[in-house]
Amino acid sequence: IDFIAKPKVDVARSLNNYQQEIVDKIRIAAKSAPRARSNISKTSASIPISYQGTETVVAIGASTGGTEAIREVLQQLSPAFPATIVTQHMPPTFTKSFAQRLNSLCAISVKEAEDGERILPGNVYIAPGDKHLTLTRHGADYRIKLDDGPLVCGHKPSVDVMFASLAKTVGKNAV
């Protein structure tokens, strides 16, 4: 129905403003009549695409609040879609259940990424909440490398780390 932007600086001083904004938005939401979303199951129709090969890799990155946007995108993909890697800024205890939930809702297979795993078309790999997801090249294959390095821009996993790795390893075949 609505959202409140994450505070950027000086949260303590602006708490009163946030308090009033939250109260106002709750009052408005209480009067709304949202429409129900339809769930797309694995047996539902998905967007057909013509694709062969393993050279293309799709990457999706999202910060806090991106889980539903990721779900909406992934629910539109068919099992013939290129290998897809996802970094969602999320704590470690949530990424596995997030992947399992998406797997139950999508036609494409979704799982939490594992170190050394070969990525394949028709699969989505979610970065674990405590590791950066990068890609390495092994001959004609791409493999997942999970990195326990420091936070990048305050995050681990970091969308920036994933995209930099994708640009370096996959180059022009990255989407």
N, C-alpha and C positions, 0 to 999 in steps of 0.2 A: 504494500500500500504506500509506503514511504520509507525514507531512510534519514539518518543523521550522519553527516560527514564526520570521519574520525578527526579529533582535534589535532592540530599541527603543533602548536606551541602553547606554553603557559596554561595548561589544563586547569590547574587549581584556581586561577583567577577567573576563568570563564565557566566554572561549574554552575553557577546560578543561571547563566544564559542557557546552558544545556538543559538544566532542570526544567525551565519554562518551555523550551522547545520540545522536550520529550512529552511533557504533560499535554501541550497543544496537539501534538501529533497523535497521541493515544486517544484524545477526545475525538479527533477527526476520524481515526481508524475505527473507533467504536460505532460510528454512524455509517460507515461504508458498507457496501454489499459486494465484496469481491467475488469474482466468478471462479469456479473450481477449475483447476488445471487437469487436463487429461494426461494420464500416465501412458507412455508408450512402452510396450513390453517387447521382449526379444522376438515375439512372433508378429509384431506390427510391421507395417511397411516402413522402409527407410529410403533415403535418397539413393537411387542407383547411380553408380559411377563406373566408368570404364577405366580399369587400372590393372596393370600387370607389372611385376618387378618389385624390387626392394630398395631402389635408389632414392626415392622420394621419402622424406621424413617431415611430418607436420609437428609443430610445437605450439603448445598453448600455455600461456602464463597468466596467473591471476593472483591478486592479493586478497586480503581479507574481504569477505563478502562475495567472492567470485564463484563460490561453489554451485549456486543455482544457474549461473550463466554457463559454466562448464557443462552441467547436466543437460541444459537445453541444447547446446551445440552437439555434444556426444550422442544424444538421442536421435539426431538427424543422420548419423553416419551408418553406412552399410558395412557388413563384414568384408567387403572388397576394398575398403578405404585404406590408404597407405598407413604404415606404422606411425603412431602418434605418441609423443611424449608430453606430459603435463606436469608443470610445477605450480602448485597452489600453496601460497604461504599459509601453512597450517601446522599446528603442533604435532609431534610424533605420535601421540596416542590416537589421532583421528584419521590419518591418511589411509591406513589399512581398511577401516570400516567405510571410509569415503569411497575407496576403490570398489569394495564389495557391493555397496549400495548402487553405484553406477553400473556395475556389471549386471545387477539384477534388473536394471531399467533400460539398458541399451542393447541394440542388436549386435554391436561390435563388442568384442571381449575387452574387459577392463580389469587391471590388476595393479597391485603395488609393485613397483620396479625392484628387481634384484640385481646385485652387482654381478657383472659378467654376462648377463642375459643377452641373447641375440634378439634384436627387435624385428618383428615380422608384420607384414600387412595384416589388417584386420584386428589389430591389437592396440590397446592404449595402455601406456605405462605411467603410473602416477608416482612422482618422486616421494620417497619416504620423508616424514616430517622432520627428521634430524640429519638428513644428508642432502648435499647438492647432487643433482642429476646431471651428468655429462655423458657425451657419446665418444666412443673411440672407434676406429676403423680396423677391422680384421679381414683383410682380403676384400671380398665383395660385400661383406657383412658389416653392419653397425652393431656395436655392443654397448650396453649400459655400463657406465662406471659411476659408482656412488662415492662421493668425496666427503670426508668428515672435516673439511677445512673450516676456517672461521666464518662467522656471520658476514654476509656481504650486504651492505646497505641495511643492516639490521635484521637480515633474514637468513634462515637456513631451513629448508631449501630456498635458494635464491633464483628468481626468474632470470635475473641478469646473467648468472653463471650458466644456466641452461642455454639461453640464447647465444651467448658468446661461444660456447662449445659447439652448438649447432652450426653457427656461421663458419667456425674454423674447420670442423670435421666434415660437414655435409655440403657447405657452400651453396652453390646455385641450386642444388636439389632440395633445399630447405624451404619450407612454407611456414 
